Amino acid sequence: MEYLFDEMEEAMTRYVCLATEENRYDFSLVYSKLFQGKSFVTCLQSGKALLLCHDDLHNEEYWVSGLKVAEQDVEAMKAFFTTALPAFAPAVSQY
């Protein structure tokens, strides 16, 4: 076996519960310097996780289905993630 990647860091984690008119969303957001500056976002209800940055919010197909966001809640969740995610990811190639 060969280690391709083995890093440790103290990352900041945020847990948030959001409620819309019809749905509840529980997320954890792990802010990291790794993964090209993207945050590790996990839906605590479904266990689904993805890497997400501010620029990814334009690609709704990626994060809406990945985080199980209901169609009527997309704009509200987009507004939340706009403030919760870093405004930019470093342009440094990591791999």
C-alpha positions as CSV (number, residue, x, y, z in Angstrom):
1,M,0.0,0.0,0.0
2,E,1.2,3.5,-0.9
3,Y,0.0,6.6,0.9
4,L,-1.0,9.2,-1.7
5,F,-2.3,11.8,0.7
6,D,-2.1,12.0,4.5
7,E,-2.6,15.5,6.1
8,M,-3.8,16.7,9.4
9,E,-5.1,20.1,10.3
10,E,-7.3,21.8,12.8
11,A,-10.4,22.7,10.8
12,M,-13.3,24.9,11.9
13,T,-16.6,23.1,11.8
14,R,-20.0,24.7,11.8
15,Y,-23.3,23.0,12.5
16,V,-26.5,24.7,11.4
17,C,-30.2,23.8,11.4
18,L,-32.4,25.8,9.0
19,A,-36.1,25.7,8.6
20,T,-38.2,26.8,5.6
21,E,-41.9,26.8,5.3
22,E,-42.1,23.1,4.6
23,N,-38.6,21.6,5.3
24,R,-35.8,21.4,7.8
25,Y,-32.1,21.2,6.8
26,D,-29.3,20.1,9.1
27,F,-25.8,20.7,7.8
28,S,-22.3,20.5,9.0
29,L,-19.7,22.7,7.2
30,V,-16.0,21.9,7.6
31,Y,-13.8,24.8,6.5
32,S,-10.4,23.5,5.4
33,K,-7.3,24.7,3.7
34,L,-7.3,21.4,1.8
35,F,-9.4,20.4,-1.1
36,Q,-8.5,23.5,-3.1
37,G,-10.1,25.7,-0.5
38,K,-13.6,24.1,-0.8
39,S,-15.7,23.4,2.3
40,F,-16.8,19.9,3.1
41,V,-20.6,20.2,3.4
42,T,-22.6,17.3,4.9
43,C,-26.4,16.9,5.0
44,L,-26.8,15.4,8.5
45,Q,-30.3,14.0,7.6
46,S,-29.2,12.0,4.5
47,G,-25.5,11.6,5.2
48,K,-24.7,12.9,1.8
49,A,-21.6,15.1,1.5
50,L,-19.9,17.2,-1.1
51,L,-17.1,19.7,-1.5
52,L,-18.6,23.1,-2.1
53,C,-17.3,26.7,-2.6
54,H,-18.9,30.0,-3.3
55,D,-18.3,29.6,-7.1
56,D,-20.1,26.2,-7.1
57,L,-23.4,27.9,-6.1
58,H,-23.9,28.8,-9.8
59,N,-24.1,25.1,-10.7
60,E,-27.3,24.2,-8.9
61,E,-27.5,20.7,-10.5
62,Y,-24.4,19.8,-8.4
63,W,-25.3,20.9,-4.9
64,V,-29.2,20.9,-4.9
65,S,-29.5,17.2,-5.7
66,G,-26.4,16.4,-3.7
67,L,-27.7,18.0,-0.5
68,K,-31.4,17.0,-1.1
69,V,-32.6,20.6,-1.3
70,A,-36.3,20.9,-2.2
71,E,-37.0,23.0,-5.4
72,Q,-39.0,25.6,-3.4
73,D,-36.0,26.1,-1.0
74,V,-33.2,26.5,-3.6
75,E,-33.1,30.3,-3.4
76,A,-33.2,30.4,0.4
77,M,-30.4,27.8,0.6
78,K,-28.4,29.6,-2.0
79,A,-28.6,32.8,0.1
80,F,-27.4,30.9,3.2
81,F,-24.5,29.3,1.4
82,T,-23.5,32.6,-0.2
83,T,-22.8,33.9,3.3
84,A,-21.6,30.7,4.9
85,L,-19.0,29.7,2.3
86,P,-15.7,31.4,1.5
87,A,-16.0,33.9,-1.3
88,F,-13.2,32.3,-3.2
89,A,-11.1,29.1,-3.4
90,P,-7.4,29.3,-3.9
91,A,-6.3,28.7,-7.5
92,V,-3.5,26.5,-6.4
93,S,-3.5,23.0,-7.9
94,Q,-3.3,20.5,-5.1
95,Y,-3.1,17.2,-6.9
